[in-house]
Amino acid sequence: MTRSVWKGPFVDGYMLRKAEKARASGRNDIIKTWSRRSTILPQFVGLTFGVHNGNKFLPVAVTENMIGHKFGEFAPTRLFRGHTAASKKVEKK
Amino acid sequence: MARIAGVNIPAAKPLKAALRYIYGIGATHAAAICARTGLDPAKRVNQLTEAEVLRVREDIDAHYKVEGDLRREVAMNIKRLMDLGCYRGLRHRKGLPVRGQRTHTNARTRKGPAKAIAGKKIATRK
């Protein structure tokens, strides 16, 4: 189910204020955020956000293509290290 | 035989069925094309006149993206996701389900035929 258009995109309020501040000041410092649920707005393009993945803040440089996605989509929360190699027992068979 | 939308040559079937051989045209669009061009959906393709075939061709050109163009659009959409580095893109890259389905079991459509896992114990019957 898609979100109703009349509601507009969801963004945590403080994201807008922080983005504005970063834009006004000397850019390129990472804006740390836990707000994975916020939509990426056109105002955020060019800024770098540190999106929390539950462990640390992953840097996400926002580009134009990312508009409309959520921040969380760019910071995977799971780490897959592959399956364990086959045990020697079986190899002998 | 009639060539519609490039290389497609739908058979000696009723128009509504033959149109569905075109990539991007299903039952709904086929019916819509018949309605718009005022042709009988049950009429066989080899019984259509040249003018009628032309009308169908023009109607498709005007209203739908089909075949190569459509395939390219789909591929581009997937490529966009993959280049973006977003979650959906990662799933496409790994060939796993994109929309949150379980992968503990099933998901064979995306994962392909099951691979044997070396070292896995075979269940013994009691």
Backbone of each chain as ProteinMPNN parsed JSONL, in Angstrom:
{"seq_chain_A": "MTRSVWKGPFVDGYMLRKAEKARASGRNDIIKTWSRRSTILPQFVGLTFGVHNGNKFLPVAVTENMIGHKFGEFAPTRLFRGHTAASKKVEKK", "coords_chain_A": {"N_chain_A": [[0.861, -1.197, 0.0], [0.684, 2.108, -0.957], [1.731, 5.264, 0.359], [-0.572, 7.855, 1.184], [-0.95, 10.623, -0.992], [-1.72, 13.124, -0.166], [-0.711, 13.432, 2.353], [1.907, 13.986, 2.068], [5.535, 13.558, 1.849], [7.094, 11.543, 4.382], [9.081, 12.867, 6.877], [11.333, 13.134, 9.541], [11.089, 15.882, 11.67], [13.378, 17.181, 12.669], [15.34, 16.562, 10.878], [15.066, 18.207, 8.675], [15.717, 20.699, 9.775], [18.369, 20.251, 10.523], [19.549, 19.7, 8.058], [19.258, 22.103, 6.788], [20.858, 23.723, 8.345], [23.372, 22.548, 7.908], [23.678, 23.126, 5.278], [23.804, 25.848, 5.273], [26.104, 26.306, 6.728], [29.61, 25.366, 6.529], [29.284, 22.898, 4.883], [30.14, 19.477, 4.021], [30.376, 18.04, 6.584], [29.457, 15.133, 8.304], [26.082, 14.368, 8.876], [24.849, 12.931, 11.563], [22.397, 10.45, 12.06], [19.538, 8.783, 13.379], [17.305, 8.387, 12.13], [16.086, 6.404, 10.191], [13.749, 6.084, 8.96], [13.032, 8.304, 7.589], [12.12, 10.027, 4.62], [14.105, 10.683, 1.738], [14.645, 13.876, 0.724], [14.522, 16.392, -1.925], [15.943, 18.559, -0.907], [18.028, 17.461, 0.45], [19.989, 16.619, -1.225], [23.368, 16.223, -2.101], [24.354, 16.499, 0.435], [25.974, 14.746, 3.138], [25.017, 12.012, 5.03], [25.133, 10.333, 8.154], [23.977, 7.333, 8.545], [22.384, 5.428, 10.921], [22.926, 2.012, 11.578], [22.208, 0.39, 13.557], [24.46, -0.34, 14.768], [26.681, 1.21, 13.953], [27.325, 4.428, 12.377], [26.665, 4.682, 9.054], [28.173, 6.219, 6.329], [26.308, 8.064, 4.012], [26.211, 9.417, 0.976], [24.13, 11.648, -0.415], [22.5, 11.453, -3.478], [20.911, 12.647, -6.499], [19.353, 10.609, -7.541], [18.482, 9.248, -5.365], [16.334, 10.418, -4.216], [13.187, 10.183, -2.72], [13.543, 7.648, -1.811], [14.076, 5.896, 1.336], [16.15, 6.725, 4.155], [17.03, 4.493, 5.538], [17.231, 2.496, 3.648], [19.727, 2.584, 2.651], [21.536, 1.791, 4.463], [22.452, -1.107, 5.394], [21.227, -3.438, 7.789], [21.941, -5.926, 8.42], [24.503, -8.386, 8.461], [25.973, -10.496, 6.3], [28.028, -13.166, 6.326], [28.573, -15.297, 4.765], [28.23, -18.872, 4.302], [29.356, -21.552, 6.47], [32.309, -23.342, 5.584], [32.425, -26.586, 4.011], [32.625, -29.369, 6.191], [35.546, -31.36, 7.144], [35.096, -34.051, 7.502], [33.062, -34.856, 5.778], [34.226, -34.478, 3.329], [36.031, -36.568, 3.162], [34.561, -38.829, 2.641]], "CA_chain_A": [[0.0, 0.0, 0.0], [1.489, 3.329, -0.987], [1.32, 6.345, 1.25], [-1.451, 8.847, 0.57], [-0.196, 11.769, -1.494], [-2.062, 14.356, 0.552], [0.081, 13.528, 3.57], [3.264, 14.411, 1.743], [6.55, 12.593, 2.265], [7.382, 11.554, 5.818], [10.439, 13.202, 7.293], [11.407, 13.615, 10.91], [11.226, 17.333, 11.615], [14.715, 17.704, 12.932], [16.176, 16.338, 9.689], [14.994, 19.408, 7.848], [16.479, 21.768, 10.428], [19.796, 19.914, 10.45], [19.987, 19.826, 6.669], [19.342, 23.536, 6.514], [22.04, 24.203, 9.06], [24.559, 22.053, 7.225], [23.765, 23.812, 4.001], [24.201, 27.23, 5.555], [27.494, 26.325, 7.182], [30.577, 24.821, 5.569], [29.069, 21.561, 4.313], [30.852, 18.192, 4.159], [30.43, 17.274, 7.828], [28.409, 14.116, 8.288], [24.97, 14.555, 9.799], [24.478, 11.632, 12.12], [20.954, 10.334, 12.278], [18.931, 7.469, 13.628], [16.004, 8.431, 11.465], [16.125, 5.601, 8.965], [12.423, 6.078, 8.372], [12.777, 9.551, 6.878], [12.267, 10.049, 3.167], [15.146, 11.583, 1.249], [14.008, 14.971, -0.014], [15.434, 17.109, -2.815], [16.803, 19.472, -0.151], [19.142, 16.728, 1.058], [20.964, 16.229, -2.245], [24.688, 16.825, -1.951], [24.796, 16.376, 1.815], [26.324, 13.393, 3.561], [24.39, 11.638, 6.286], [25.575, 9.103, 8.79], [22.74, 6.629, 8.884], [22.644, 4.397, 11.918], [22.457, 0.685, 11.17], [22.05, -0.373, 14.78], [25.79, -0.548, 15.32], [27.436, 2.442, 13.729], [26.737, 5.33, 11.39], [27.245, 4.47, 7.742], [28.068, 7.44, 5.534], [25.5, 7.987, 2.798], [26.237, 10.656, 0.195], [22.831, 11.679, -1.098], [22.491, 11.915, -4.871], [19.581, 12.969, -7.009], [18.604, 9.369, -7.766], [18.013, 8.671, -4.107], [15.135, 11.123, -3.766], [12.009, 9.323, -2.656], [13.875, 6.469, -1.008], [14.264, 6.201, 2.755], [17.555, 6.633, 4.553], [17.327, 3.14, 5.984], [17.51, 1.601, 2.521], [21.124, 2.692, 2.261], [22.387, 1.337, 5.555], [21.986, -2.459, 5.712], [21.306, -3.747, 9.213], [22.387, -7.304, 8.592], [25.802, -8.678, 7.873], [26.024, -11.895, 5.895], [29.436, -13.487, 6.121], [28.663, -16.54, 4.007], [28.022, -20.073, 5.093], [30.596, -22.213, 6.848], [32.815, -24.27, 4.575], [32.092, -27.982, 4.29], [33.534, -29.959, 7.177], [36.472, -32.322, 6.55], [34.475, -35.361, 7.609], [32.286, -35.16, 4.579], [35.118, -34.518, 2.176], [36.697, -37.873, 3.114], [33.631, -39.853, 2.184]], "C_chain_A": [[0.886, 1.232, 0.0], [0.897, 4.391, -0.088], [0.448, 7.338, 0.488], [-0.664, 10.092, 0.182], [-0.465, 13.01, -0.647], [-1.277, 14.522, 1.841], [1.455, 14.111, 3.302], [4.265, 13.399, 2.228], [6.802, 12.69, 3.757], [8.851, 11.875, 6.069], [10.38, 13.622, 8.748], [11.782, 15.089, 10.882], [12.647, 17.823, 11.767], [15.671, 17.507, 11.755], [16.228, 17.579, 8.828], [15.853, 20.521, 8.445], [17.977, 21.507, 10.301], [20.352, 20.112, 9.049], [20.189, 21.291, 6.322], [20.613, 24.123, 7.127], [23.314, 23.821, 8.321], [24.781, 22.804, 5.918], [24.293, 25.235, 4.215], [25.668, 27.294, 5.947], [28.389, 25.674, 6.135], [30.429, 23.339, 5.303], [29.886, 20.4, 4.875], [31.076, 17.598, 5.561], [29.216, 16.345, 7.865], [27.331, 14.451, 9.309], [24.563, 13.189, 10.316], [22.983, 11.578, 12.365], [20.554, 8.896, 12.565], [17.648, 7.334, 12.804], [16.051, 7.72, 10.115], [14.81, 5.673, 8.218], [12.133, 7.329, 7.552], [12.995, 9.395, 5.377], [13.386, 11.013, 2.793], [14.489, 12.627, 0.348], [15.022, 15.643, -0.933], [16.388, 18.042, -2.069], [18.055, 18.786, 0.377], [20.25, 16.396, 0.06], [22.279, 16.974, -2.031], [25.222, 16.733, -0.537], [25.184, 14.927, 2.104], [25.712, 13.131, 4.931], [25.059, 10.394, 6.844], [24.344, 8.371, 9.274], [23.057, 5.461, 9.807], [22.11, 3.044, 11.435], [22.267, -0.216, 12.381], [23.367, -0.575, 15.486], [26.617, 0.719, 15.182], [26.747, 3.275, 12.66], [27.425, 5.131, 10.05], [27.081, 5.738, 6.916], [27.265, 7.197, 4.258], [25.551, 9.348, 2.124], [24.978, 10.685, -0.663], [22.988, 12.222, -2.508], [21.043, 12.091, -5.317], [18.704, 11.726, -7.161], [17.948, 8.839, -6.501], [16.725, 9.317, -3.609], [13.94, 10.18, -3.804], [12.277, 8.03, -1.916], [13.978, 6.893, 0.455], [15.741, 6.041, 3.097], [17.946, 5.205, 4.899], [17.702, 2.192, 4.857], [18.995, 1.565, 2.182], [22.085, 2.273, 3.362], [21.92, -0.039, 6.01], [22.209, -2.784, 7.185], [21.832, -5.148, 9.464], [23.692, -7.524, 7.865], [25.849, -10.162, 7.554], [27.457, -12.248, 5.549], [29.616, -14.772, 5.329], [28.461, -17.728, 4.908], [29.358, -20.722, 5.416], [31.009, -23.215, 5.776], [32.473, -25.702, 4.987], [33.111, -28.573, 5.255], [34.369, -31.069, 6.541], [35.891, -33.727, 6.508], [33.807, -35.781, 6.309], [33.182, -35.295, 3.362], [35.782, -35.883, 2.02], [35.826, -38.949, 2.502], [33.818, -40.214, 0.713]], "O_chain_A": [[1.746, 1.38, 0.868], [-0.304, 4.4, 0.182], [0.686, 7.628, -0.684], [0.188, 10.558, 0.939], [0.422, 13.836, -0.43], [-1.183, 15.629, 2.371], [2.092, 14.664, 4.199], [3.902, 12.467, 2.946], [6.735, 13.773, 4.338], [9.744, 11.222, 5.53], [9.49, 14.372, 9.15], [12.689, 15.493, 10.153], [13.074, 18.757, 11.088], [16.685, 18.197, 11.646], [17.281, 17.96, 8.317], [16.607, 21.193, 7.741], [18.755, 22.416, 10.012], [21.46, 20.616, 8.865], [21.154, 21.667, 5.656], [21.33, 24.906, 6.504], [24.213, 24.64, 8.13], [25.912, 23.076, 5.515], [25.108, 25.743, 3.445], [26.389, 28.212, 5.555], [27.974, 25.46, 4.996], [31.388, 22.59, 5.49], [30.256, 20.375, 6.049], [31.916, 16.709, 5.699], [28.104, 16.731, 7.504], [27.626, 14.775, 10.459], [23.995, 12.383, 9.579], [22.381, 12.548, 12.824], [21.149, 7.942, 12.063], [17.003, 6.285, 12.799], [16.054, 8.346, 9.055], [14.734, 5.375, 7.026], [11.099, 7.408, 6.89], [13.926, 8.725, 4.93], [13.588, 12.032, 3.454], [13.86, 12.295, -0.657], [16.23, 15.49, -0.752], [17.502, 18.293, -2.529], [19.034, 19.452, 0.715], [21.326, 15.944, 0.452], [22.3, 18.185, -1.81], [26.426, 16.876, -0.324], [24.769, 14.007, 1.399], [25.869, 13.92, 5.862], [25.493, 9.516, 6.099], [23.742, 8.738, 10.282], [23.899, 4.617, 9.499], [20.985, 2.949, 10.945], [22.177, -1.437, 12.249], [23.402, -0.937, 16.662], [27.176, 1.232, 16.153], [25.72, 2.879, 12.108], [28.623, 5.379, 9.918], [25.978, 6.275, 6.811], [27.517, 6.242, 3.523], [24.999, 10.321, 2.638], [24.793, 9.836, -1.535], [23.535, 13.306, -2.713], [20.099, 11.734, -4.612], [17.493, 11.77, -6.946], [16.982, 8.078, -6.559], [16.097, 8.811, -2.679], [13.715, 9.474, -4.787], [11.345, 7.381, -1.441], [13.968, 8.082, 0.775], [16.48, 5.322, 2.424], [19.052, 4.761, 4.592], [18.405, 1.205, 5.074], [19.47, 0.645, 1.516], [23.302, 2.386, 3.212], [21.086, -0.142, 6.909], [23.247, -2.45, 7.756], [22.134, -5.509, 10.601], [23.955, -6.943, 6.812], [25.772, -10.994, 8.459], [28.034, -11.708, 4.605], [30.734, -15.28, 5.239], [28.514, -17.612, 6.133], [30.36, -20.486, 4.742], [30.166, -23.852, 5.145], [32.26, -25.986, 6.165], [34.309, -28.309, 5.149], [33.972, -31.652, 5.533], [36.164, -34.497, 5.587], [33.972, -36.9, 5.824], [32.937, -36.117, 2.479], [36.068, -36.317, 0.903], [36.339, -39.892, 1.9], [33.1, -41.067, 0.191]]}, "seq_chain_B": "MARIAGVNIPAAKPLKAALRYIYGIGATHAAAICARTGLDPAKRVNQLTEAEVLRVREDIDAHYKVEGDLRREVAMNIKRLMDLGCYRGLRHRKGLPVRGQRTHTNARTRKGPAKAIAGKKIATRK", "coords_chain_B": {"N_chain_B": [[-0.303, -14.395, -41.354], [1.029, -11.773, -39.527], [2.96, -8.969, -38.992], [3.421, -7.348, -36.065], [4.358, -4.709, -34.009], [7.282, -4.811, -34.382], [9.193, -7.681, -34.351], [7.286, -9.504, -33.751], [5.134, -12.127, -34.575], [2.192, -12.956, -34.382], [0.085, -15.863, -34.243], [-2.282, -17.86, -36.133], [-4.523, -17.156, -34.576], [-7.351, -16.058, -32.553], [-7.751, -12.522, -32.445], [-7.642, -11.299, -29.876], [-6.216, -13.16, -28.433], [-3.908, -13.498, -29.919], [-2.621, -11.05, -29.772], [-1.55, -11.095, -27.305], [0.827, -12.35, -27.515], [2.688, -10.483, -27.813], [5.238, -8.898, -26.041], [4.43, -7.249, -23.162], [1.822, -6.839, -23.628], [-1.11, -7.879, -22.317], [-4.048, -9.694, -21.292], [-5.836, -7.636, -20.589], [-4.913, -5.297, -21.937], [-5.024, -6.243, -24.549], [-7.75, -6.576, -24.945], [-8.521, -3.92, -24.702], [-7.291, -2.77, -26.914], [-8.674, -3.999, -29.003], [-11.193, -2.919, -28.536], [-10.757, -0.194, -28.927], [-9.889, -0.039, -31.583], [-12.071, -0.969, -32.777], [-12.361, -3.579, -33.648], [-13.333, -7.012, -34.043], [-12.776, -9.057, -31.336], [-12.69, -11.793, -31.54], [-12.091, -12.402, -34.075], [-9.92, -13.941, -36.413], [-6.381, -13.532, -36.802], [-5.29, -13.942, -39.338], [-7.43, -13.359, -40.875], [-7.741, -10.693, -40.95], [-7.748, -7.555, -42.633], [-5.209, -5.736, -44.468], [-5.408, -3.038, -43.811], [-6.706, -3.126, -41.393], [-4.867, -4.444, -39.791], [-2.916, -2.532, -39.804], [-4.177, -0.533, -38.379], [-4.291, -1.671, -35.846], [-1.574, -1.827, -35.328], [-0.854, 0.879, -35.27], [-2.376, 1.709, -33.121], [-1.167, 0.366, -31.003], [1.384, 1.485, -31.097], [0.749, 4.073, -30.376], [-0.244, 3.893, -27.8], [1.153, 2.095, -26.114], [4.146, 0.903, -24.536], [6.175, -1.472, -25.754], [7.741, -4.753, -26.148], [11.158, -4.548, -27.034], [11.666, -1.887, -26.108], [10.219, -1.816, -23.742], [11.375, -3.914, -22.327], [13.902, -2.855, -22.031], [13.352, -0.658, -20.451], [12.531, -1.864, -18.067], [14.881, -3.22, -17.4], [16.553, -1.059, -17.03], [15.406, 0.171, -14.83], [15.924, -1.717, -12.859], [18.677, -1.692, -12.925], [19.178, 0.877, -12.071], [18.445, 0.712, -9.384], [20.388, -1.078, -8.533], [22.76, 0.303, -8.927], [22.442, 2.313, -7.171], [22.843, 1.391, -4.652], [21.007, 0.774, -2.715], [18.776, -1.053, -0.512], [17.008, -2.699, -2.004], [18.393, -2.819, -4.382], [20.66, -4.227, -3.621], [19.574, -6.706, -3.098], [18.746, -7.453, -5.632], [21.243, -7.689, -6.834], [22.291, -9.868, -5.47], [20.61, -11.797, -6.271], [18.4, -12.541, -4.793], [15.112, -12.681, -3.2], [13.295, -9.624, -3.493], [11.311, -8.288, -2.182], [10.997, -8.706, 0.58], [10.331, -11.371, 1.137], [10.489, -14.631, 2.709], [13.591, -16.405, 3.035], [14.577, -18.543, 4.186], [13.384, -21.0, 3.641], [12.075, -22.076, 0.481], [11.694, -19.475, -2.013], [12.673, -20.197, -4.458], [12.297, -19.354, -7.046], [13.792, -17.046, -7.388], [16.285, -17.857, -6.452], [16.995, -20.016, -7.956], [17.562, -23.487, -8.992], [17.804, -25.805, -6.25], [20.83, -26.07, -4.442], [23.044, -28.647, -3.548], [24.098, -29.06, -0.218], [27.222, -29.462, 1.044], [28.172, -31.689, 3.565], [25.919, -31.581, 5.039], [23.728, -33.118, 7.292], [21.964, -36.068, 6.586], [18.613, -36.686, 7.088], [17.7, -39.265, 9.219], [15.632, -42.11, 9.156], [13.381, -43.279, 11.647]], "CA_chain_B": [[0.799, -13.868, -40.566], [1.092, -10.316, -39.523], [4.023, -8.449, -38.109], [2.98, -6.225, -35.247], [5.35, -4.335, -33.001], [8.601, -5.363, -34.646], [9.392, -9.03, -34.826], [6.264, -10.438, -33.32], [4.253, -12.638, -35.608], [1.17, -13.778, -33.734], [-0.35, -16.968, -35.095], [-3.64, -17.841, -36.689], [-5.389, -17.222, -33.412], [-8.204, -14.874, -32.415], [-6.97, -11.305, -32.219], [-7.42, -11.036, -28.45], [-5.202, -14.092, -27.958], [-2.673, -13.294, -30.679], [-1.953, -9.83, -29.312], [-0.854, -11.372, -26.048], [2.167, -12.85, -27.807], [3.573, -9.326, -27.758], [5.709, -8.611, -24.687], [3.877, -5.991, -22.667], [0.372, -6.822, -23.864], [-1.8, -9.004, -21.706], [-5.477, -9.823, -21.602], [-6.503, -6.344, -20.454], [-4.53, -4.405, -23.03], [-5.505, -6.817, -25.805], [-9.172, -6.238, -25.042], [-8.609, -2.475, -24.9], [-6.903, -2.485, -28.301], [-9.807, -4.418, -29.834], [-12.286, -1.969, -28.348], [-10.402, 1.107, -29.502], [-9.824, -0.112, -33.038], [-13.383, -1.406, -33.251], [-12.262, -4.883, -34.308], [-13.906, -8.142, -33.31], [-11.683, -9.764, -30.657], [-12.705, -13.212, -31.878], [-11.666, -12.561, -35.474], [-8.558, -14.473, -36.471], [-5.436, -12.549, -37.333], [-5.106, -14.103, -40.789], [-8.598, -12.865, -41.589], [-7.742, -9.231, -40.912], [-7.217, -6.901, -43.842], [-3.995, -4.957, -44.227], [-5.785, -1.774, -43.162], [-7.042, -3.415, -39.998], [-3.606, -4.727, -39.105], [-2.257, -1.236, -39.658], [-4.848, 0.183, -37.284], [-3.822, -2.28, -34.594], [-0.176, -1.44, -35.163], [-0.814, 2.295, -34.877], [-2.942, 1.824, -31.777], [-0.146, -0.067, -30.048], [2.439, 2.503, -31.082], [0.275, 5.287, -29.725], [-0.644, 3.735, -26.403], [1.925, 1.204, -25.242], [5.558, 0.615, -24.688], [6.201, -2.939, -25.839], [8.946, -5.451, -26.614], [12.498, -4.081, -26.664], [11.61, -0.661, -25.306], [9.719, -2.148, -22.397], [12.416, -4.717, -21.669], [14.989, -1.941, -21.686], [12.908, 0.164, -19.326], [12.568, -2.708, -16.865], [16.283, -3.465, -17.079], [17.117, 0.199, -16.542], [14.892, 0.378, -13.48], [16.665, -2.608, -11.965], [20.061, -1.215, -12.909], [19.183, 2.083, -11.238], [18.435, 0.265, -7.992], [21.652, -1.742, -8.219], [23.817, 1.312, -8.863], [22.159, 3.229, -6.069], [23.325, 0.818, -3.392], [19.936, 0.683, -1.736], [18.509, -2.436, -0.133], [16.418, -3.438, -3.122], [19.468, -3.043, -5.345], [21.525, -5.289, -3.102], [18.861, -7.972, -3.275], [18.835, -7.786, -7.056], [22.614, -8.107, -7.097], [22.528, -11.198, -4.917], [19.658, -12.74, -6.828], [17.487, -12.988, -3.751], [13.837, -11.976, -3.288], [13.486, -8.197, -3.264], [10.214, -7.68, -1.449], [10.85, -9.127, 1.962], [9.881, -12.735, 1.339], [11.414, -15.448, 3.472], [14.559, -17.123, 2.224], [14.977, -19.735, 4.946], [12.987, -22.029, 2.684], [11.451, -21.535, -0.729], [12.419, -18.459, -2.783], [13.386, -20.908, -5.528], [12.199, -18.614, -8.302], [14.926, -16.132, -7.472], [17.556, -18.503, -6.15], [17.295, -21.074, -8.91], [17.462, -24.846, -8.45], [18.485, -25.998, -4.983], [22.181, -26.624, -4.53], [23.319, -29.576, -2.448], [25.023, -28.491, 0.748], [28.166, -30.484, 1.497], [28.297, -31.821, 5.002], [24.629, -31.529, 5.713], [23.303, -34.448, 7.708], [20.742, -36.55, 5.977], [17.682, -37.119, 8.133], [17.54, -40.718, 9.242], [14.276, -42.526, 9.524], [13.369, -44.088, 12.868]], "C_chain_B": [[0.862, -12.354, -40.665], [2.171, -9.872, -38.558], [3.496, -7.23, -37.377], [4.045, -5.966, -34.201], [6.671, -5.056, -33.225], [8.548, -6.801, -35.089], [8.25, -9.976, -34.507], [5.308, -10.837, -34.429], [3.223, -13.544, -34.952], [0.491, -14.72, -34.729], [-1.768, -16.792, -35.629], [-4.652, -18.007, -35.579], [-6.321, -16.023, -33.408], [-7.358, -13.68, -32.004], [-6.639, -11.099, -30.743], [-6.355, -11.967, -27.87], [-3.862, -13.816, -28.622], [-1.897, -12.093, -30.165], [-1.136, -10.091, -28.066], [0.515, -11.994, -26.27], [3.174, -11.704, -27.802], [3.945, -9.065, -26.304], [5.163, -7.256, -24.258], [2.389, -5.874, -22.906], [-0.242, -8.079, -23.275], [-3.269, -8.972, -22.062], [-6.172, -8.46, -21.588], [-6.205, -5.426, -21.632], [-5.044, -4.918, -24.372], [-6.973, -6.462, -26.016], [-9.351, -4.75, -25.338], [-8.293, -2.096, -26.341], [-8.057, -2.835, -29.229], [-10.942, -3.392, -29.75], [-11.99, -0.654, -29.057], [-10.388, 1.085, -31.025], [-11.152, -0.571, -33.631], [-13.339, -2.728, -33.99], [-12.864, -5.965, -33.414], [-12.776, -8.94, -32.659], [-11.591, -11.232, -31.072], [-12.227, -13.466, -33.308], [-10.21, -13.0, -35.531], [-7.637, -13.486, -37.191], [-5.284, -12.685, -38.841], [-6.334, -13.689, -41.592], [-8.692, -11.337, -41.578], [-7.211, -8.684, -42.222], [-5.967, -6.12, -43.447], [-4.296, -3.69, -43.436], [-6.071, -1.998, -41.682], [-5.788, -3.695, -39.173], [-2.87, -3.424, -38.819], [-2.855, -0.455, -38.492], [-4.394, -0.339, -35.926], [-2.407, -1.808, -34.289], [-0.077, 0.004, -34.648], [-1.34, 2.48, -33.453], [-1.914, 1.431, -30.719], [0.964, 0.971, -29.937], [2.033, 3.706, -30.256], [0.102, 5.103, -28.215], [0.325, 2.956, -25.522], [3.397, 1.204, -25.56], [5.665, -0.901, -24.679], [7.583, -3.442, -26.237], [10.247, -4.818, -26.13], [12.491, -2.864, -25.763], [11.211, -0.956, -23.877], [10.757, -2.939, -21.625], [13.545, -3.823, -21.201], [14.597, -1.107, -20.469], [12.996, -0.623, -18.024], [14.008, -2.918, -16.42], [16.925, -2.21, -16.494], [16.663, 0.472, -15.113], [15.66, -0.466, -12.472], [18.097, -2.127, -11.824], [20.184, 0.024, -12.014], [19.258, 1.695, -9.767], [19.782, -0.321, -7.595], [22.768, -0.713, -8.062], [23.666, 2.21, -7.637], [22.7, 2.702, -4.741], [22.255, 0.766, -2.325], [19.607, -0.793, -1.496], [17.965, -3.251, -1.296], [17.475, -3.76, -4.178], [20.374, -4.179, -4.911], [20.879, -6.652, -3.311], [18.893, -8.414, -4.736], [20.223, -8.322, -7.386], [22.852, -9.529, -6.637], [21.581, -12.234, -5.483], [18.745, -13.339, -5.789], [16.175, -12.211, -3.871], [13.993, -10.525, -2.819], [12.464, -7.645, -2.272], [9.95, -8.317, -0.093], [10.337, -10.535, 2.178], [10.91, -13.518, 2.149], [12.382, -16.157, 2.527], [15.073, -18.366, 2.948], [14.611, -20.984, 4.145], [12.399, -21.315, 1.485], [12.314, -20.475, -1.398], [13.161, -19.073, -3.943], [13.326, -20.164, -6.848], [13.409, -17.714, -8.477], [16.256, -16.87, -7.325], [17.939, -19.582, -7.151], [17.222, -22.434, -8.239], [18.297, -24.994, -7.183], [19.864, -26.605, -5.193], [22.384, -27.535, -3.322], [24.325, -28.932, -1.511], [25.914, -29.595, 1.269], [28.198, -30.528, 3.008], [26.994, -31.773, 5.744], [24.172, -32.951, 6.035], [22.008, -34.83, 7.018], [19.841, -37.112, 7.066], [17.497, -38.624, 8.071], [16.154, -41.08, 9.733], [14.314, -43.432, 10.74], [12.631, -45.393, 12.629]], "O_chain_B": [[0.761, -11.763, -41.74], [2.26, -10.365, -37.433], [3.166, -6.213, -37.988], [4.568, -6.894, -33.585], [7.127, -5.816, -32.371], [7.922, -7.116, -36.102], [8.251, -11.126, -34.947], [4.75, -9.991, -35.128], [3.369, -14.766, -34.967], [0.349, -14.399, -35.909], [-2.351, -15.709, -35.571], [-5.522, -18.877, -35.629], [-6.117, -15.075, -34.166], [-6.363, -13.828, -31.295], [-5.507, -10.767, -30.394], [-5.667, -11.601, -26.917], [-2.813, -13.888, -27.982], [-0.667, -12.11, -30.124], [-0.152, -9.401, -27.797], [1.284, -12.152, -25.322], [4.383, -11.938, -27.788], [3.074, -9.015, -25.435], [5.404, -6.242, -24.913], [1.755, -4.925, -22.446], [0.071, -9.196, -23.686], [-3.68, -8.308, -23.013], [-6.989, -8.162, -22.459], [-7.109, -4.855, -22.242], [-5.451, -4.134, -25.229], [-7.385, -6.096, -27.116], [-10.217, -4.363, -26.122], [-8.935, -1.219, -26.92], [-8.387, -2.068, -30.134], [-11.563, -3.046, -30.755], [-12.861, -0.075, -29.706], [-10.81, 2.038, -31.68], [-11.331, -0.561, -34.849], [-14.172, -2.985, -34.858], [-12.893, -5.838, -32.19], [-11.904, -9.45, -33.363], [-10.527, -11.843, -30.964], [-11.988, -14.609, -33.696], [-9.369, -12.492, -34.789], [-8.06, -12.722, -38.059], [-5.163, -11.686, -39.55], [-6.303, -13.664, -42.822], [-9.627, -10.766, -42.139], [-6.332, -9.279, -42.844], [-5.703, -5.878, -42.269], [-3.558, -3.312, -42.525], [-5.727, -1.175, -40.834], [-5.658, -3.256, -38.03], [-2.286, -3.236, -37.752], [-2.143, 0.194, -37.726], [-4.148, 0.424, -34.992], [-2.081, -1.443, -33.16], [0.677, 0.302, -33.722], [-0.824, 3.292, -32.685], [-1.802, 2.075, -29.675], [1.426, 1.296, -28.843], [2.842, 4.287, -29.533], [0.28, 6.047, -27.445], [0.323, 3.133, -24.304], [3.826, 1.466, -26.684], [5.285, -1.545, -23.701], [8.466, -2.669, -26.61], [10.41, -4.58, -24.933], [13.22, -2.81, -24.773], [11.784, -0.422, -22.928], [11.0, -2.692, -20.444], [14.083, -4.006, -20.109], [15.409, -0.879, -19.572], [13.474, -0.117, -17.008], [14.328, -2.813, -15.236], [17.741, -2.291, -15.576], [17.442, 0.948, -14.287], [16.002, -0.005, -11.383], [18.664, -2.151, -10.732], [21.17, 0.19, -11.295], [20.032, 2.268, -9.0], [20.266, -0.104, -6.484], [23.616, -0.836, -7.178], [24.635, 2.784, -7.14], [22.978, 3.474, -3.823], [22.574, 0.718, -1.137], [20.107, -1.67, -2.201], [18.416, -4.37, -1.541], [17.457, -4.83, -4.787], [20.804, -4.993, -5.728], [21.549, -7.625, -3.655], [19.047, -9.598, -5.035], [20.36, -9.294, -8.129], [23.524, -10.308, -7.313], [21.728, -13.425, -5.208], [18.357, -14.504, -5.884], [16.122, -11.195, -4.564], [14.727, -10.24, -1.873], [12.725, -6.647, -1.6], [8.8, -8.446, 0.325], [9.94, -10.875, 3.292], [12.066, -13.109, 2.258], [12.047, -16.466, 1.383], [15.878, -19.132, 2.418], [15.419, -21.901, 3.993], [12.247, -20.094, 1.485], [13.541, -20.565, -1.357], [14.179, -18.534, -4.379], [14.212, -20.324, -7.688], [13.982, -17.623, -9.562], [17.233, -16.541, -7.998], [19.091, -20.015, -7.186], [16.867, -22.537, -7.065], [19.361, -24.388, -7.055], [20.05, -27.516, -5.999], [21.947, -27.223, -2.214], [25.298, -28.325, -1.961], [25.433, -30.558, 1.867], [28.247, -29.483, 3.657], [26.971, -31.912, 6.967], [24.216, -33.85, 5.195], [21.087, -34.025, 6.886], [20.278, -37.93, 7.876], [17.181, -39.187, 7.023], [15.592, -40.429, 10.614], [15.203, -44.277, 10.848], [12.513, -46.212, 13.541]]}, "name": "protein", "num_of_chains": 2, "seq": "MTRSVWKGPFVDGYMLRKAEKARASGRNDIIKTWSRRSTILPQFVGLTFGVHNGNKFLPVAVTENMIGHKFGEFAPTRLFRGHTAASKKVEKKMARIAGVNIPAAKPLKAALRYIYGIGATHAAAICARTGLDPAKRVNQLTEAEVLRVREDIDAHYKVEGDLRREVAMNIKRLMDLGCYRGLRHRKGLPVRGQRTHTNARTRKGPAKAIAGKKIATRK"}
